[in-house]
């Protein structure tokens, strides 16, 4: 939505967390020239003020007028008259009244506060009630399914876009598939019947939020059989009555890619990314077909060395998953291992990492009986868990704030591809995440 009656285009909720600070920095770097009316929000006014001071330095047009307070004026003290620094808003993730007040003042809320199953539900409800668009970084399958069940119909009626999974999970796979299939339709008149994605990650690692979400998900599955059923269904995010199809779930064990000849291991993010892509297909009206197949793998290399690495990774992930099923281990991880709010890797680690996802689509049609192949590449020049993720969710929020969407749906609990679409590709192209696509005829699997 784009609501000129609101005080802000965008409110960043969770700005004092590690990822939240990176999102704030990106917004200041790219939109601090006055192009965006925005605010930082969280529980602690003093910590928010410190974040604002740091982003004000990045804008480099002067200091904030005041160091404390709620909804302070964001005009800079000198320099560019159009430059602004964000206002500060305080609230509590579990105080619905404060969240209602926050949601009513902005066109979009961008949330980086996880685990979302523990801290995120009241804010989504507040945004739907206020008619405010919302995006987040959640990769918690069971929680996203709960938000679908609780809010999709009402959000659709009110024209509110609730867009989950706007980070490394699941923007590369979701938008990469949308770009690939759009190119296939334009070039060959028909989509690809199946897409597979190979992911490579260099440097970096999992964010604390991702690890905390994994712990939270394992605990929820231990408590609730219904959650276990959701996690076991590859189509858990599809509309009710349509939660079935040809895909059987994420890769298990070691495989060799039939085309690149690379050895692959299970990709831990596939558990959320694959259902998100399937939901996109469903919400868009099945433009890729009801029998469309999608899967993701972690590419590790060729030859004996690649096979050994793939085997070690598959075994390690199996052990980790087993460990998360043990309650004492989960509690120890939550207490002693996971980083506290506001903590994360050093700047060199964030800026030194990168990722690449290569997507391969295959199809055939009456006009192209020999078949065709479409390939897309999505690459990020920073650590995927923090650096690239922060840019992805920031640009998703800006797209929503400016009404830059090109999908047929007008609202509901959606995905990056179905809730925003290709305009997010355009924004990310200028923000350190690149997209490429190519096609050829006569491809055979």
Secondary structure, DSSP 8 states (H G I E B T S, - for coil): ---TTSSEEEEEETTTSHHHHHHHHHHHHHHTTTT--EEEEES-HHHHHHHHHHHHHHHTS---S-SS-SS---B-SSS-TT-B--EEEE--TT-HHHHHHHHTTEEEEEE--S-HHHHTHHHHHHHHHHT-EEEE----HHHHHHHHHHHHHHHHHHT-EEE---BTTBHHHHHHHHHHHHHHHHHHSS--SEEEEEEEEES----HHHHHHHHHHHHHHHH-HHHHHHHH-TTTTS-TT----S---S--S-EE-TTT--EEE--TTHHHHHHHHHHHHHHTT-TT-TT-EEEEEEEEESHHHHHHHHHHHHHHHHHHHHHHTSHHHHHHIIIIIS--TT----HHHHHH-EEEEEEEEEE--STTTT-EEEEEEEEESS-IIIIIHHHHHHHHHHHHHTT----S--SEEE-HHHHT-HHHHHHHHTTTEEEEEEEEES---
